[in-house]
Amino acid sequence: MKYESIQKLGGIALVTALALANGTNTAMAQQSVIREACAADYKSLCSGVQPGGGRIIACLKENAGKLSPGCQKALESAKAPQ
C-alpha cells in the first residue's frame, strides 16, 4: 500500500472516531439532563428498578402521566432528532 493511501485511511479513521465521539458526548449530555430533571420522579416512581439496559428510562416512560413537567420535557427533548 502506498504511503498516501495509508495517510488517507488514517484520516478517514480519525474523522470516523471524532464523529462517534461527538455522538457519544451528545448522548451523555442528554442522559445528564434527564438524570437531573427526573431525579425526584425516579425516587418516587422507579427507585426499585435495577439500573442498566434502559430499565430506568422504560420505567419513567411507563409512568409518563405521573412525571413532573421538567422530567417530561427532558424526555421529549431526548427523543427529538439532533
DSSP file (Angstrom, degrees, kcal/mol; ACC not computed):
  #  RESIDUE AA STRUCTURE BP1 BP2  ACC     N-H-->O    O-->H-N    N-H-->O    O-->H-N    TCO  KAPPA ALPHA  PHI   PSI    X-CA   Y-CA   Z-CA
    1    1 A M              0   0    0      0, 0.0     2,-0.0     0, 0.0     5,-0.0   0.000 360.0 360.0 360.0 136.6    0.0    0.0    0.0
    2    2 A K     >  -     0   0    0      1,-0.1     4,-1.9     4,-0.0     3,-0.2  -0.332 360.0-116.1 -72.3 155.1    1.3    3.4   -0.9
    3    3 A Y  H  > S+     0   0    0      1,-0.2     4,-2.2     2,-0.2     5,-0.1   0.878 115.5  55.0 -57.3 -41.3    2.1    5.9    1.8
    4    4 A E  H  > S+     0   0    0      1,-0.2     4,-2.3     2,-0.2    -1,-0.2   0.884 106.4  51.3 -62.5 -39.0   -0.6    8.3    0.5
    5    5 A S  H  > S+     0   0    0      2,-0.2     4,-2.4     1,-0.2    -1,-0.2   0.899 109.0  50.5 -64.9 -40.7   -3.2    5.6    0.8
    6    6 A I  H  X S+     0   0    0     -4,-1.9     4,-2.4     1,-0.2    -2,-0.2   0.906 109.8  50.9 -63.4 -41.4   -2.2    4.9    4.4
    7    7 A Q  H  X S+     0   0    0     -4,-2.2     4,-2.3     2,-0.2    -2,-0.2   0.916 110.0  49.6 -62.1 -43.4   -2.5    8.6    5.2
    8    8 A K  H  X S+     0   0    0     -4,-2.3     4,-2.5     2,-0.2    -2,-0.2   0.918 110.9  49.2 -62.6 -43.6   -6.0    8.7    3.7
    9    9 A L  H  X S+     0   0    0     -4,-2.4     4,-2.5     1,-0.2    -1,-0.2   0.898 110.5  51.0 -63.0 -40.2   -7.1    5.7    5.7
   10   10 A G  H  X S+     0   0    0     -4,-2.4     4,-2.1     2,-0.2    -1,-0.2   0.896 110.6  49.3 -63.0 -40.1   -5.7    7.3    8.8
   11   11 A G  H  X S+     0   0    0     -4,-2.3     4,-2.4     2,-0.2    -2,-0.2   0.898 110.7  49.5 -65.3 -41.5   -7.6   10.5    8.1
   12   12 A I  H  X S+     0   0    0     -4,-2.5     4,-2.5     1,-0.2    -2,-0.2   0.916 110.6  50.5 -63.6 -42.8  -10.8    8.6    7.5
   13   13 A A  H  X S+     0   0    0     -4,-2.5     4,-2.5     1,-0.2    -2,-0.2   0.898 110.7  49.6 -62.2 -40.6  -10.4    6.7   10.8
   14   14 A L  H  X S+     0   0    0     -4,-2.1     4,-2.5     2,-0.2    -2,-0.2   0.931 111.2  47.8 -65.0 -46.1   -9.8    9.9   12.6
   15   15 A V  H  X S+     0   0    0     -4,-2.4     4,-2.2     1,-0.2    -2,-0.2   0.908 113.0  49.4 -61.3 -42.5  -12.9   11.6   11.2
   16   16 A T  H  X S+     0   0    0     -4,-2.5     4,-2.4     2,-0.2    -2,-0.2   0.922 110.9  49.5 -63.0 -44.7  -15.0    8.5   12.0
   17   17 A A  H  X S+     0   0    0     -4,-2.5     4,-2.5     1,-0.2    -2,-0.2   0.904 111.2  49.3 -62.4 -42.0  -13.7    8.4   15.6
   18   18 A L  H  X S+     0   0    0     -4,-2.5     4,-2.3     2,-0.2    -1,-0.2   0.898 110.5  50.2 -65.6 -39.8  -14.4   12.1   16.1
   19   19 A A  H  X S+     0   0    0     -4,-2.2     4,-2.0     2,-0.2    -2,-0.2   0.917 112.4  47.0 -64.3 -43.0  -18.0   11.7   14.7
   20   20 A L  H  X S+     0   0    0     -4,-2.4     4,-2.2     1,-0.2    -2,-0.2   0.905 111.5  51.1 -64.6 -41.1  -18.6    8.7   17.0
   21   21 A A  H  X S+     0   0    0     -4,-2.5     4,-2.6     2,-0.2    -2,-0.2   0.896 108.3  52.3 -63.6 -40.0  -17.2   10.6   20.0
   22   22 A N  H  X S+     0   0    0     -4,-2.3     4,-2.1     2,-0.2    -1,-0.2   0.916 109.7  48.7 -63.0 -43.0  -19.4   13.6   19.2
   23   23 A G  H  X S+     0   0    0     -4,-2.0     4,-2.2     1,-0.2    -1,-0.2   0.883 111.5  50.2 -62.8 -38.7  -22.5   11.3   19.2
   24   24 A T  H  X S+     0   0    0     -4,-2.2     4,-2.5     2,-0.2    -2,-0.2   0.907 109.4  50.6 -66.0 -42.6  -21.4    9.8   22.4
   25   25 A N  H  X S+     0   0    0     -4,-2.6     4,-2.3     2,-0.2    -2,-0.2   0.891 109.8  50.8 -62.9 -39.1  -21.0   13.2   24.0
   26   26 A T  H  X S+     0   0    0     -4,-2.1     4,-2.3     2,-0.2    -2,-0.2   0.926 111.5  47.4 -63.9 -45.0  -24.4   14.2   22.9
   27   27 A A  H  X S+     0   0    0     -4,-2.2     4,-2.4     1,-0.2    -2,-0.2   0.901 112.2  49.8 -63.3 -40.9  -26.0   11.1   24.4
   28   28 A M  H  X S+     0   0    0     -4,-2.5     4,-2.0     2,-0.2    -1,-0.2   0.887 109.9  50.8 -66.3 -38.2  -24.1   11.6   27.6
   29   29 A A  H  X S+     0   0    0     -4,-2.3     4,-2.1     2,-0.2    -2,-0.2   0.908 110.5  49.3 -65.0 -41.9  -25.3   15.2   27.8
   30   30 A Q  H  X S+     0   0    0     -4,-2.3     4,-2.6     1,-0.2     5,-0.2   0.915 109.9  51.2 -63.2 -42.9  -28.9   14.1   27.3
   31   31 A Q  H  X S+     0   0    0     -4,-2.4     4,-2.8     1,-0.2    -1,-0.2   0.891 109.2  51.4 -61.0 -39.2  -28.5   11.5   30.0
   32   32 A S  H  X S+     0   0    0     -4,-2.0     4,-2.2     2,-0.2    -1,-0.2   0.905 110.4  48.1 -64.5 -42.5  -27.2   14.1   32.3
   33   33 A V  H  X S+     0   0    0     -4,-2.1     4,-2.7     2,-0.2     5,-0.2   0.921 114.2  46.4 -63.8 -44.8  -30.1   16.4   31.6
   34   34 A I  H  X S+     0   0    0     -4,-2.6     4,-2.4     1,-0.2    -2,-0.2   0.928 110.9  52.6 -64.3 -44.5  -32.6   13.6   32.1
   35   35 A R  H  < S+     0   0    0     -4,-2.8     4,-0.4    -5,-0.2    -1,-0.2   0.908 114.6  42.0 -57.6 -43.6  -30.9   12.4   35.3
   36   36 A E  H >< S+     0   0    0     -4,-2.2     3,-0.7     1,-0.2     4,-0.3   0.924 118.2  43.9 -70.6 -45.1  -31.1   15.9   36.8
   37   37 A A  H 3< S+     0   0    0     -4,-2.7    34,-0.3     1,-0.2     4,-0.2   0.774 120.8  40.3 -72.6 -26.0  -34.6   16.7   35.7
   38   38 A C  T 3X S+     0   0    0     -4,-2.4     4,-3.0    -5,-0.2    -1,-0.2   0.256  78.8 108.8-109.4  11.4  -36.1   13.4   36.7
   39   39 A A  H <> S+     0   0    0     -3,-0.7     4,-2.2    -4,-0.4    -1,-0.1   0.921  85.2  42.1 -57.3 -48.2  -34.3   12.7   40.0
   40   40 A A  H  > S+     0   0    0     -4,-0.3     4,-2.2     2,-0.2    -1,-0.2   0.889 115.0  51.2 -67.3 -38.6  -37.4   13.2   42.1
   41   41 A D  H  >>S+     0   0    0     -4,-0.2     4,-2.5     2,-0.2     5,-0.5   0.899 109.6  50.9 -64.6 -40.3  -39.6   11.3   39.7
   42   42 A Y  I  X>S+     0   0    0     -4,-3.0     4,-2.3     1,-0.2     5,-0.5   0.940 110.3  49.0 -60.8 -47.4  -37.1    8.4   39.7
   43   43 A K  I  <5S+     0   0    0     -4,-2.2     4,-0.4    -5,-0.2    -2,-0.2   0.897 118.8  38.0 -61.3 -41.0  -37.1    8.3   43.5
   44   44 A S  I  <5S+     0   0    0     -4,-2.2    -1,-0.2    -5,-0.1    -2,-0.2   0.793 132.7  20.8 -83.1 -27.2  -40.8    8.3   43.8
   45   45 A L  I  <5S+     0   0    0     -4,-2.5    -3,-0.2    -5,-0.2    -2,-0.2   0.724 132.7  22.9-113.5 -28.4  -41.7    6.0   40.8
   46   46 A C  I ><<S+     0   0    0     -4,-2.3     3,-2.0    -5,-0.5    -3,-0.2   0.179  72.7 118.8-133.0  17.8  -38.7    3.9   39.9
   47   47 A S  T 3 <S+     0   0    0     -5,-0.5    -4,-0.1    -4,-0.4    -1,-0.1   0.764  79.0  55.7 -63.6 -23.6  -36.4    3.6   42.8
   48   48 A G  T 3  S+     0   0    0     -3,-0.1     2,-0.4     2,-0.1    -1,-0.3   0.468  84.4 105.6 -85.4  -0.8  -36.8   -0.2   42.9
   49   49 A V  S <  S-     0   0    0     -3,-2.0     7,-0.1     1,-0.1    -3,-0.1  -0.662  75.5-122.3 -85.1 131.0  -35.7   -0.6   39.3
   50   50 A Q        -     0   0    0     -2,-0.4     5,-0.2     1,-0.1     6,-0.1  -0.561  32.1-117.6 -71.5 127.6  -32.3   -2.0   38.7
   51   51 A P  S    S+     0   0    0      0, 0.0    -1,-0.1     0, 0.0     2,-0.1  -0.265  70.6  58.6 -64.1 151.9  -30.1    0.4   36.7
   52   52 A G  S >  S+     0   0    0      0, 0.0     3,-1.4     0, 0.0     4,-0.1  -0.033  75.5  52.9 109.7 150.4  -28.8   -0.6   33.3
   53   53 A G  T 3  S-     0   0    0      1,-0.3    -3,-0.0     2,-0.1     0, 0.0   0.669 121.6 -70.2  68.5  17.9  -30.2   -1.8   30.0
   54   54 A G  T 3> S+     0   0    0      3,-0.0     4,-2.2     1,-0.0    -1,-0.3   0.615  96.9 132.9  78.2  11.5  -32.6    1.2   29.7
   55   55 A R  H <>  +     0   0    0     -3,-1.4     4,-2.2     2,-0.2     5,-0.1   0.863  69.3  49.8 -66.7 -36.1  -34.8    0.0   32.5
   56   56 A I  H  > S+     0   0    0      2,-0.2     4,-2.6     1,-0.2    -1,-0.2   0.935 111.9  47.3 -69.5 -44.7  -35.0    3.3   34.3
   57   57 A I  H  > S+     0   0    0      1,-0.2     4,-2.6     2,-0.2    -2,-0.2   0.910 111.9  51.9 -60.6 -41.3  -35.9    5.2   31.2
   58   58 A A  H  X S+     0   0    0     -4,-2.2     4,-2.4     2,-0.2    -1,-0.2   0.907 109.4  49.6 -61.7 -41.8  -38.5    2.5   30.4
   59   59 A C  H  X S+     0   0    0     -4,-2.2     4,-1.4     2,-0.2    -2,-0.2   0.925 110.8  49.1 -62.7 -44.7  -39.9    2.9   33.9
   60   60 A L  H  < S+     0   0    0     -4,-2.6     3,-0.2     1,-0.2    -2,-0.2   0.913 112.0  48.8 -61.9 -41.8  -40.1    6.7   33.5
   61   61 A K  H >< S+     0   0    0     -4,-2.6     3,-1.5     1,-0.2    -1,-0.2   0.882 107.6  54.7 -66.2 -37.2  -41.9    6.3   30.2
   62   62 A E  H 3< S+     0   0    0     -4,-2.4     3,-0.3     1,-0.3    -1,-0.2   0.799 113.5  43.0 -63.9 -27.9  -44.3    3.8   31.7
   63   63 A N  T >X S+     0   0    0     -4,-1.4     3,-2.3    -3,-0.2     4,-0.6  -0.014  75.7 132.5-105.2  27.8  -45.2    6.4   34.3
   64   64 A A  G X4  +     0   0    0     -3,-1.5     3,-1.0     1,-0.3    -1,-0.2   0.821  68.4  56.3 -52.1 -38.8  -45.3    9.3   31.8
   65   65 A G  G 34 S+     0   0    0     -3,-0.3    -1,-0.3     1,-0.2    -2,-0.1   0.665 109.0  47.1 -70.1 -15.5  -48.6   10.6   33.1
   66   66 A K  G <4 S+     0   0    0     -3,-2.3    -1,-0.2    -6,-0.2    -2,-0.2   0.452  88.2 112.2-103.0  -3.6  -47.2   10.9   36.6
   67   67 A L  S << S-     0   0    0     -3,-1.0   -29,-0.1    -4,-0.6    -3,-0.0  -0.341  72.8-106.5 -75.6 151.4  -43.9   12.7   35.7
   68   68 A S     >  -     0   0    0    -31,-0.1     4,-2.5     1,-0.1     5,-0.2  -0.343  34.0-109.7 -66.4 155.7  -43.1   16.3   36.6
   69   69 A P  H  > S+     0   0    0      0, 0.0     4,-2.4     0, 0.0     5,-0.2   0.877 118.3  53.3 -56.9 -39.0  -43.3   18.8   33.8
   70   70 A G  H  > S+     0   0    0      2,-0.2     4,-2.1     1,-0.2     5,-0.1   0.897 110.3  46.1 -64.6 -40.6  -39.5   19.2   33.8
   71   71 A C  H  > S+     0   0    0    -34,-0.3     4,-2.5     2,-0.2     5,-0.2   0.914 111.6  51.9 -68.3 -42.6  -38.9   15.4   33.5
   72   72 A Q  H  X S+     0   0    0     -4,-2.5     4,-2.3     1,-0.2    -2,-0.2   0.920 110.9  48.5 -58.1 -43.9  -41.4   15.2   30.7
   73   73 A K  H  X S+     0   0    0     -4,-2.4     4,-2.5    -5,-0.2    -1,-0.2   0.900 110.2  50.9 -65.1 -41.2  -39.7   18.0   28.9
   74   74 A A  H  X S+     0   0    0     -4,-2.1     4,-1.7     2,-0.2    -1,-0.2   0.907 111.5  47.6 -63.8 -41.4  -36.3   16.4   29.3
   75   75 A L  H  X S+     0   0    0     -4,-2.5     4,-1.2     2,-0.2    -1,-0.2   0.900 112.6  49.1 -66.8 -40.2  -37.5   13.0   28.0
   76   76 A E  H  X S+     0   0    0     -4,-2.3     4,-1.3    -5,-0.2     3,-0.3   0.903 109.6  52.0 -64.8 -41.2  -39.2   14.7   25.0
   77   77 A S  H  < S+     0   0    0     -4,-2.5    -1,-0.2     1,-0.2    -2,-0.2   0.864 106.1  54.5 -63.7 -35.5  -36.1   16.7   24.2
   78   78 A A  H  < S+     0   0    0     -4,-1.7    -1,-0.2     1,-0.2    -2,-0.2   0.807 107.2  51.1 -68.8 -28.9  -34.0   13.5   24.2
   79   79 A K  H  < S+     0   0    0     -4,-1.2    -1,-0.2    -3,-0.3    -2,-0.2   0.766  89.0  99.3 -77.2 -26.1  -36.4   11.9   21.7
   80   80 A A  S  < S-     0   0    0     -4,-1.3     2,-0.0    -3,-0.2    -3,-0.0  -0.346  86.7-104.7 -65.2 138.4  -36.1   14.9   19.3
   81   81 A P              0   0    0      0, 0.0    -1,-0.1     0, 0.0    -2,-0.1  -0.356 360.0 360.0 -62.9 142.6  -33.7   14.4   16.4
   82   82 A Q              0   0    0     -4,-0.1    -2,-0.1    -3,-0.1    -3,-0.0   0.424 360.0 360.0 -92.1 360.0  -30.4   16.2   16.9
